[in-house]
Amino acid sequence: MTAIDTVTLAQDLIRCPSVTPEDAGAIGVVAGALERLGFTSHRLRFETPGSPPTENLYARIGTHGPNFCFAGHTDVVPAGDVKLWRSDPFAAEIRDGALYGRGAADMKSSIAAFIAAADRFRARGGFKGSISLLITGDEEGPTNVNGTKRVLEWLAETGERLDHCLVGEPTSTTHAGDTIKIGRRGSMRVEITVRGVQGHTAYPQRAINPIPILSSLVKQLFEEPLDPGTPHFEPSTLVFTTFDVGNPAGNVSPAKARASCNVRFNDLHTPETLLRRVEMKAQALARETGSEISLFHTVGGVAFVTQPGPFIHLLSRAISSVTGIEPQLSTSGGTSDARFIKDYCPVAEVGLPGTAMHKIDECMPLSEIARLADIYEAILVAYFASPPA
């Protein structure tokens, strides 16, 4: 059987223009490669009212535990203005020792690297346990309801157990494997609406202008730190992203004003405690000014950390055996599908450098792709030699 070539497989995936929510054949490429290696694959298409259908894949080789799972996504963000690219973003060209195309960094090269690593490890023979892949086409989209979250539910319903999971997001800084993400901050969006009384600007005493009220609340929330940080997390942040009045008249004070903020929070908080914090300040200001203040919130994810222990130490040692450098442990950045997986098994993230992801001319040096495949193989060797408890 011909061995998997990491770069060739990455090119095949990039040539599928799988911009969320389109699959464009990407899941089929992954399934085909895994089935040639002896994996049993399950194509899982999930639909939810109000959300586009999503193609997913769960594939496994082996029937016994422990089950080491690799998780990732084949969907990509839009290419933007293709005229600004030096080549077609879905042509997967190689230039000057680098692979170019949408998904080269985030994260089709990582998927190819894991499949190549699984191929090499399988060829060694004699391992006891199972290797699986959980691949979704719904990570970059706004809903994330028909992807990893739903596949995990399907696994639970069918009695399928994951013992440990590695997500292949581009979480490294300079070189593949220089960082292990052991957790993620939570993410929450809060929209604040202040309703006053519209009035003529010549008679401000007859109105309740919501603008200074909202400005005062924004100032209070912005100036008060949420926390000093924790051993594994930076301080939580609250950043205002909009302040909207929508008032075209220059001689009318508006009846309503809105602002939105994004909160990135560590494990000292939950969405409920943060919302209560905002509510208390809003209610006090509403009573003081005679206005009405309402809140609407959405939660992108809650903070979590996989505490450094046998699993994280195993990953660190395996990576060091390839790179010669001990990786940094980090919880920085945005969210990932690890926020769903952590409810099922210990999870960490190891991948390529993320400096080019989502950019025009997204690319990845071939040396980094090869390095990542070596890292993944070393992790599999270490894991099945002595599975962590």
C-alpha positions as CSV (number, residue, x, y, z in Angstrom):
1,M,0.0,0.0,0.0
2,T,1.4,3.4,-1.0
3,A,2.1,5.6,2.1
4,I,0.2,8.8,2.6
5,D,2.1,11.8,1.3
6,T,1.2,14.7,3.7
7,V,1.6,17.5,1.3
8,T,-0.3,15.8,-1.6
9,L,-3.2,15.0,0.7
10,A,-3.2,18.6,2.0
11,Q,-3.3,19.8,-1.6
12,D,-6.3,17.5,-2.4
13,L,-8.1,19.0,0.6
14,I,-7.4,22.6,-0.3
15,R,-8.6,22.0,-3.8
16,C,-12.1,21.4,-2.3
17,P,-13.5,24.9,-1.9
18,S,-15.2,24.0,1.4
19,V,-16.2,27.5,2.5
20,T,-18.6,27.2,5.5
21,P,-21.2,25.7,5.1
22,E,-20.2,24.0,1.9
23,D,-18.4,20.7,2.0
24,A,-17.3,20.6,-1.7
25,G,-16.1,17.1,-1.4
26,A,-13.6,17.6,1.5
27,I,-15.1,15.1,3.9
28,G,-15.1,12.5,1.1
29,V,-11.3,13.1,0.5
30,V,-10.7,12.5,4.2
31,A,-12.9,9.4,4.3
32,G,-11.3,8.0,1.2
33,A,-7.8,8.3,2.6
34,L,-8.7,6.7,5.9
35,E,-10.6,3.9,4.4
36,R,-7.5,3.0,2.3
37,L,-5.7,2.6,5.6
38,G,-8.3,0.3,7.0
39,F,-10.4,2.8,9.0
40,T,-14.1,2.2,9.3
41,S,-15.8,5.5,8.6
42,H,-19.2,7.0,9.3
43,R,-20.4,9.8,7.2
44,L,-22.7,11.9,9.4
45,R,-24.9,14.6,8.0
46,F,-26.8,16.6,10.5
47,E,-29.5,19.2,10.0
48,T,-31.2,21.6,12.4
49,P,-34.0,24.0,11.6
50,G,-32.6,27.4,10.9
51,S,-29.1,26.1,10.3
52,P,-27.5,24.7,7.1
53,P,-26.9,20.9,7.0
54,T,-23.3,19.9,7.8
55,E,-21.2,17.0,6.6
56,N,-19.1,15.3,9.3
57,L,-17.0,12.2,9.6
58,Y,-16.1,9.8,12.4
59,A,-13.6,7.1,11.5
60,R,-11.8,4.5,13.7
61,I,-9.3,1.8,13.3
62,G,-9.2,-0.8,16.1
63,T,-11.9,-2.2,18.3
64,H,-10.3,-1.9,21.8
65,G,-9.4,0.9,24.1
66,P,-7.8,3.2,24.7
67,N,-9.2,5.3,21.8
68,F,-7.0,8.2,20.9
69,C,-9.0,10.7,18.8
70,F,-7.8,13.5,16.5
71,A,-10.3,16.3,15.9
72,G,-10.4,18.9,13.3
73,H,-12.4,20.7,10.6
74,T,-12.4,20.8,6.8
75,D,-14.4,24.0,6.4
76,V,-12.6,27.2,5.8
77,V,-13.4,30.9,5.9
78,P,-14.1,32.8,2.6
79,A,-11.1,33.7,0.5
80,G,-12.0,37.4,0.3
81,D,-11.0,39.3,-2.8
82,V,-9.4,36.6,-4.9
83,K,-7.7,39.4,-7.0
84,L,-5.5,40.1,-4.0
85,W,-4.2,36.5,-4.0
86,R,-1.0,35.7,-5.9
87,S,-2.7,32.5,-7.1
88,D,-6.1,30.9,-6.9
89,P,-6.8,30.3,-3.2
90,F,-8.0,26.8,-4.0
91,A,-5.3,25.8,-6.4
92,A,-3.0,24.6,-3.6
93,E,0.2,25.8,-5.4
94,I,3.6,25.2,-4.0
95,R,6.0,28.2,-4.2
96,D,9.3,28.9,-2.6
97,G,9.0,25.9,-0.3
98,A,5.5,26.7,1.0
99,L,2.0,25.4,0.3
100,Y,-0.5,28.2,-0.6
101,G,-4.2,28.2,-0.3
102,R,-7.2,28.7,1.9
103,G,-6.9,26.1,4.6
104,A,-3.1,25.6,4.4
105,A,-2.8,26.9,8.0
106,D,-6.3,26.5,9.3
107,M,-6.4,23.5,9.2
108,K,-6.3,21.1,6.2
109,S,-2.6,20.6,6.5
110,S,-3.1,19.4,10.1
111,I,-5.7,16.9,9.0
112,A,-3.3,15.6,6.3
113,A,-0.5,15.4,8.9
114,F,-2.5,13.3,11.3
115,I,-3.6,10.9,8.6
116,A,0.0,10.5,7.4
117,A,1.1,10.0,11.0
118,A,-1.6,7.4,11.6
119,D,-0.5,5.6,8.4
120,R,3.2,5.5,9.6
121,F,2.2,4.4,13.0
122,R,-0.2,1.7,11.7
123,A,2.6,0.4,9.5
124,R,4.7,-0.3,12.6
125,G,2.1,-2.9,13.6
126,G,1.3,-4.4,16.9
127,F,-0.3,-1.5,18.7
128,K,-3.2,-2.2,21.2
129,G,-6.0,0.2,21.1
130,S,-7.8,2.4,18.6
131,I,-7.1,5.6,16.7
132,S,-10.1,7.7,15.6
133,L,-10.7,10.9,13.7
134,L,-13.6,13.3,14.4
135,I,-13.8,15.7,11.5
136,T,-16.5,18.4,11.0
137,G,-17.5,20.8,8.3
138,D,-18.9,23.3,10.7
139,E,-16.2,24.9,12.8
140,E,-15.8,28.3,11.1
141,G,-19.6,29.0,10.9
142,P,-21.6,31.1,13.3
143,T,-23.8,28.3,14.7
144,N,-21.7,25.2,15.3
145,V,-24.8,23.2,16.1
146,N,-24.5,20.5,13.4
147,G,-20.8,19.8,13.7
148,T,-18.5,18.5,16.5
149,K,-21.2,19.0,19.2
150,R,-23.7,16.8,17.3
151,V,-21.1,14.2,16.5
152,L,-20.1,13.9,20.1
153,E,-23.8,13.4,21.0
154,W,-24.0,10.7,18.3
155,L,-20.9,9.0,19.8
156,A,-22.5,9.0,23.2
157,E,-25.7,7.6,21.8
158,T,-23.9,4.8,20.1
159,G,-21.7,3.9,23.1
160,E,-18.5,5.1,21.4
161,R,-15.9,6.2,24.0
162,L,-13.0,8.7,23.5
163,D,-10.2,8.3,26.0
164,H,-8.1,11.3,25.0
165,C,-8.3,13.8,22.1
166,L,-5.9,16.1,20.3
167,V,-7.3,19.0,18.2
168,G,-5.2,20.1,15.3
169,E,-5.9,23.8,15.3
170,P,-3.1,26.2,14.3
171,T,-2.2,27.0,17.9
172,S,1.6,27.3,17.6
173,T,3.4,30.6,17.5
174,T,6.6,30.2,15.4
175,H,7.1,26.6,14.7
176,A,4.8,23.5,14.8
177,G,4.6,22.1,18.3
178,D,6.0,25.1,20.1
179,T,2.7,25.5,22.0
180,I,0.2,23.1,23.6
181,K,-3.2,24.7,24.2
182,I,-4.4,23.1,27.4
183,G,-7.6,25.2,27.6
184,R,-9.5,28.1,26.3
185,R,-11.1,31.2,27.6
186,G,-14.8,31.5,27.6
187,S,-16.6,33.8,25.2
188,M,-19.7,35.8,25.7
189,R,-21.5,38.7,23.9
190,V,-23.7,41.1,25.7
191,E,-26.0,43.6,24.0
192,I,-27.2,46.5,26.3
193,T,-30.2,48.6,25.4
194,V,-31.1,51.8,27.2
195,R,-34.6,53.1,26.7
196,G,-35.3,56.7,27.7
197,V,-37.8,59.3,26.5
198,Q,-37.4,61.0,23.2
199,G,-37.5,64.8,23.2
200,H,-36.6,68.1,21.6
201,T,-33.0,69.1,22.3
202,A,-34.2,72.6,23.2
203,Y,-36.1,71.1,26.2
204,P,-33.8,68.4,27.6
205,Q,-35.6,68.5,30.9
206,R,-38.7,67.0,29.2
207,A,-36.7,64.0,27.9
208,I,-34.6,61.1,29.2
209,N,-31.6,61.0,26.9
210,P,-30.3,57.4,26.8
211,I,-26.9,58.4,25.4
212,P,-25.3,59.7,28.6
213,I,-26.9,56.9,30.6
214,L,-25.4,54.2,28.3
215,S,-22.1,56.1,28.2
216,S,-22.0,56.0,32.0
217,L,-22.6,52.2,32.0
218,V,-20.0,51.6,29.3
219,K,-17.5,53.6,31.3
220,Q,-18.2,51.7,34.5
221,L,-17.9,48.3,32.8
222,F,-14.8,49.3,30.9
223,E,-12.9,50.7,33.8
224,E,-13.4,48.0,36.4
225,P,-11.0,45.0,35.9
226,L,-12.8,41.6,35.9
227,D,-9.9,39.8,37.7
228,P,-6.1,39.6,37.9
229,G,-5.8,36.3,36.0
230,T,-5.1,32.8,37.3
231,P,-2.1,30.4,37.1
232,H,-3.2,29.2,33.6
233,F,-5.2,32.2,32.3
234,E,-4.6,35.8,31.5
235,P,-6.9,38.4,33.1
236,S,-10.4,38.3,31.7
237,T,-11.3,41.1,29.3
238,L,-14.5,43.1,28.4
239,V,-14.3,44.9,25.1
240,F,-17.0,47.1,23.7
241,T,-17.5,46.6,20.0
242,T,-20.5,48.8,19.1
243,F,-22.3,51.9,20.3
244,D,-25.4,52.7,18.2
245,V,-28.1,55.3,18.3
246,G,-29.5,55.4,14.8
247,N,-30.7,59.0,15.1
248,P,-30.8,61.0,11.9
249,A,-32.2,64.2,13.5
250,G,-29.9,66.8,14.9
251,N,-32.5,68.4,17.1
252,V,-34.0,65.3,18.7
253,S,-32.6,63.3,21.6
254,P,-33.3,59.6,20.8
255,A,-35.5,57.2,22.7
256,K,-33.1,54.4,22.6
257,A,-29.3,53.6,22.5
258,R,-27.5,50.3,22.2
259,A,-24.0,49.0,22.9
260,S,-22.4,45.6,22.6
261,C,-19.4,44.1,24.3
262,N,-17.5,40.9,24.0
263,V,-16.2,39.2,27.2
264,R,-13.3,36.7,27.1
265,F,-13.2,35.2,30.5
266,N,-11.1,32.7,32.5
267,D,-12.2,29.9,34.9
268,L,-12.9,32.4,37.7
269,H,-16.2,33.2,35.9
270,T,-19.3,31.6,34.4
271,P,-21.6,33.3,31.9
272,E,-24.2,33.6,34.7
273,T,-21.8,35.4,37.1
274,L,-20.7,37.8,34.5
275,L,-24.2,38.6,33.4
276,R,-25.2,39.2,37.0
277,R,-22.3,41.6,37.3
278,V,-23.6,43.6,34.3
279,E,-27.2,43.4,35.5
280,M,-26.4,44.8,38.9
281,K,-24.7,47.9,37.5
282,A,-27.5,48.3,34.9
283,Q,-30.3,48.1,37.4
284,A,-28.7,50.6,39.7
285,L,-28.2,53.1,36.9
286,A,-31.8,52.5,35.6
287,R,-33.2,53.3,39.1
288,E,-31.0,56.4,39.3
289,T,-32.0,57.8,35.9
290,G,-35.6,56.6,35.5
291,S,-34.6,54.8,32.3
292,E,-35.1,51.1,31.3
293,I,-32.1,49.0,30.6
294,S,-32.3,45.5,29.1
295,L,-29.7,42.9,28.3
296,F,-29.4,40.2,25.7
297,H,-26.6,37.8,25.7
298,T,-25.1,34.8,23.8
299,V,-22.5,32.4,25.0
300,G,-19.8,31.2,22.6
301,G,-18.2,28.9,25.1
302,V,-17.2,28.5,28.8
303,A,-13.6,28.6,30.1
304,F,-11.9,25.3,30.7
305,V,-8.4,23.9,31.3
306,T,-7.0,20.4,31.1
307,Q,-4.7,20.5,34.1
308,P,-1.1,19.5,33.5
309,G,-0.8,15.8,34.3
310,P,0.0,12.5,32.6
311,F,-1.7,13.4,29.3
312,I,-0.2,16.9,28.9
313,H,3.2,15.6,30.1
314,L,3.1,12.8,27.5
315,L,2.4,15.3,24.7
316,S,5.2,17.6,25.9
317,R,7.8,14.8,26.0
318,A,6.7,13.5,22.5
319,I,6.9,16.9,21.0
320,S,10.3,17.6,22.6
321,S,11.6,14.3,21.1
322,V,11.0,15.7,17.6
323,T,11.7,19.4,18.1
324,G,14.3,19.4,20.9
325,I,12.3,22.2,22.6
326,E,9.8,22.0,25.4
327,P,6.5,23.4,24.3
328,Q,4.8,26.3,26.1
329,L,1.5,25.6,27.8
330,S,-1.1,28.2,26.8
331,T,-4.8,29.1,27.1
332,S,-4.7,32.2,24.9
333,G,-6.7,32.9,21.8
334,G,-10.3,32.5,20.9
335,T,-12.5,29.4,21.0
336,S,-12.3,26.1,19.3
337,D,-14.2,22.8,19.2
338,A,-12.2,21.7,22.1
339,R,-14.8,23.5,24.2
340,F,-17.3,20.7,23.3
341,I,-14.8,17.8,23.5
342,K,-13.7,18.6,27.0
343,D,-17.1,17.4,28.3
344,Y,-16.3,13.9,26.9
345,C,-12.5,13.3,27.5
346,P,-9.3,15.2,28.3
347,V,-8.4,17.4,25.3
348,A,-5.5,19.5,24.2
349,E,-4.5,21.3,21.0
350,V,-1.3,21.0,19.0
351,G,-0.9,22.3,15.4
352,L,0.9,24.5,13.0
353,P,1.8,28.2,13.4
354,G,-1.3,30.4,13.1
355,T,0.2,33.6,11.7
356,A,-1.2,33.1,8.2
357,M,-4.6,31.7,9.0
358,H,-7.6,33.6,7.5
359,K,-5.3,35.9,5.6
360,I,-4.8,36.7,1.9
361,D,-2.2,34.3,0.6
362,E,-2.6,31.9,3.5
363,C,0.3,29.5,3.3
364,M,2.4,27.1,5.3
365,P,6.1,26.1,4.8
366,L,6.4,22.5,3.7
367,S,9.0,22.0,6.5
368,E,6.4,22.9,9.1
369,I,3.8,20.4,7.6
370,A,6.5,17.7,7.7
371,R,7.4,18.6,11.2
372,L,3.8,18.4,12.4
373,A,3.4,14.9,10.9
374,D,6.5,13.8,12.7
375,I,5.1,15.3,16.0
376,Y,1.8,13.5,15.6
377,E,3.6,10.2,14.9
378,A,5.7,10.6,18.0
379,I,2.6,11.3,20.1
380,L,1.0,8.1,18.8
381,V,4.1,6.1,19.6
382,A,4.3,7.5,23.1
383,Y,0.6,7.2,23.8
384,F,0.2,3.6,22.9
385,A,3.5,2.6,24.6
386,S,2.1,3.9,27.9
387,P,-1.4,5.2,27.7
388,P,-2.0,7.9,30.4
389,A,-4.6,7.1,33.1
